[in-house]
Amino acid sequence: MKTRVTVIALFVLMFAAAALAQKAQVVQQDKAIDITKFRTFSYEVGHPAILKKVDERIIAGIEAQLVARGLTKAASGQGDVVFTYHSVQREDVDLSTFDEKTPAPGAMRTPAQTLKVGTLAVDLREASTRRLAWRAKIEGVLLRGDEAAQLAAIDKGIVAVFQVYPGSKPAK
């Protein structure tokens, strides 16, 4: 039993490392909109995380990344750019755990394991035209259990998303 728990823990750590190692990708960018001219931002609800604590953490993380890049939060109303985020989850089948052996008559095949995969997409829309200026996303296996590790993974994911932001270096 102890060996089984150790093996499961190793698999969880491997999946967590793989999730954090994945890079964000720009899904869409309107080259006609000069993102570097945005000075203020505001937030608009998209597809928020189900847990309020996670939702607040994502919003705060995105705001911090925008501030680090020289933007300021609009005191009231809309900023030059409106950001929103989309948080979705799916289950993938881990084919490496699929039992290919034919089961004995009357026996059931051991099912393959599933992995919960989360996607975080961040959208920036030009406030005056509502046109999508930039969208980036990151995907990774969702961590189970330890809340602190989950929140740390969210923070790292947000930083990774903004590594592909135009002029990606944060302002000093």
N, C-alpha and C positions, 0 to 999 in steps of 0.2 A: 504494500500500500504506500509506504514511504517513497519507494522508487517511482511509483506512478505519479504521486504528487510532485516530485522533483521534475519528472519529464514534462508534466503539464506546465509547471512554472517556467521551465526553459522555453517551451513553445510560446507562452504568453510574452516572455521577454523578447524572443526573436521577432514576433509579430509587432510588438511595440517599437522595437528598433527599426524595423522595416517601415513602419508608419511614419516615424520621425525622419527617416532618411529620404523619404520621397520628396520630390521637388514640386513646387507650385508651377502651374503653367498658365500663360495668358491665353484665355479662350477667345477673347474678342477685344479689339482696340480700334477705335475710329481715329485714323491718322489725321483726319481733317480737324480734329479738336485738339488744341494745344493744352494738354493736361498741366503743363508747368505754369500756366497762367492763372490757375485756380488759387485763390487766397483764403477763402472761407469754405467751411463744410457744414452740413447738417445731416441728420439721420432720418431715414424713413423705414418703416417696418417692411420686411420682405417675408421670408419663411424662417421665423426665429426658431431657436432651439426650444425644445419642450420644457426643459428645466430652466426656471427663472435665473438661477445662479449662473448657469452656463451662458444664457442669453446676455446677461449683464457683463460677463467676463469677455465675451466676443465683442460686444459694442465698445467696451472700454479699451480693448486691445487694438481695435481698428482705429478708434479716435487717437490713441497714443501714437500709432504709426503715421497717421496723417499729420499730427502735430510735429512729429520728428522730421517730417519732410517739409516743414515750413508753413503748413496751413493752420488756421485758427478756427475754432468752433464759432459758428455764427451766434451772436448774443440773442437774437430773436429772428424768427422767420427762417427762410431758406438761405443757405450759403451759395457760393458760386457753383458748388458741386454737392450733390446729394448722394450719400452712400447708403447702401442697403446690403444685407447679406442673406444668403440662403443656406440653410443647414438641413441636409437630408441624410438618410441612412438607408442602407440596403443590406441584404444578406447574400453572401457569396458562398458557394460550395467549395470546400477545400478538397480538390480532387486527389491530392496526395494521401488523403485519409480514406479514400474509397477502397472497400474490400472487393477485389476482383474475383476472389475464389467463389465457386459455386457452393451455396450452402447445402447442407445435408437435407434430404427430403423432410419436409415439415418444419425445418428451421428457418429463421429469418436472417437475411443478410445484415451485417452490421452497417448502419447508415454512415455516410460520410459526414464529417463535421462541417458546421457552417461558421462563417466569420462575419461579424457585423462590421461593415465598412461605412465610414462617414465621409461626406463631402461637404466642404465649406467653400462657397463661392462668394466673392465680394464684387459688388457692382458700384461703379461711379457714374452718375448721370449728370450731364450738364443741366443745371437747374433751369436756365432760361428756355431751353429747347426740349428738355426731357430726353434728349438723345443719349444712348449708352456710349460713354466715352471709353470705358475700360472695364474689363471683367477678367478676373483670375480665379483659379480654384486649386484646391489641394484635396487629395483623397488619402485616407489611411485607415488601417484597422483600428477600431475603437477599443480602447483599453477598458477592462472590466475591473471593478473593485475599488482600489485606492483612489479616493476623490482628489487628493493632492496631485497624484500622477496624471489623472485625467485633465485637470486644470493646467498643469505644466505642459501637457501635450497640445492643448488648445493654444496656449501662448506661443509655443514654438511653431505651430501651424500658421498662426496669423503673421508672425515674423517672416516665415517662408513665403507666404503669399505676397508680402510687400517687397521681397527680394526681386520680384519681376516687375515692380512698379517702374514706370519710365523715370529715368534719373534716380534709380533705386537707392542711392546713398542718402541716409537721413541727414537733415540739416544739422549743423553743429550748434 
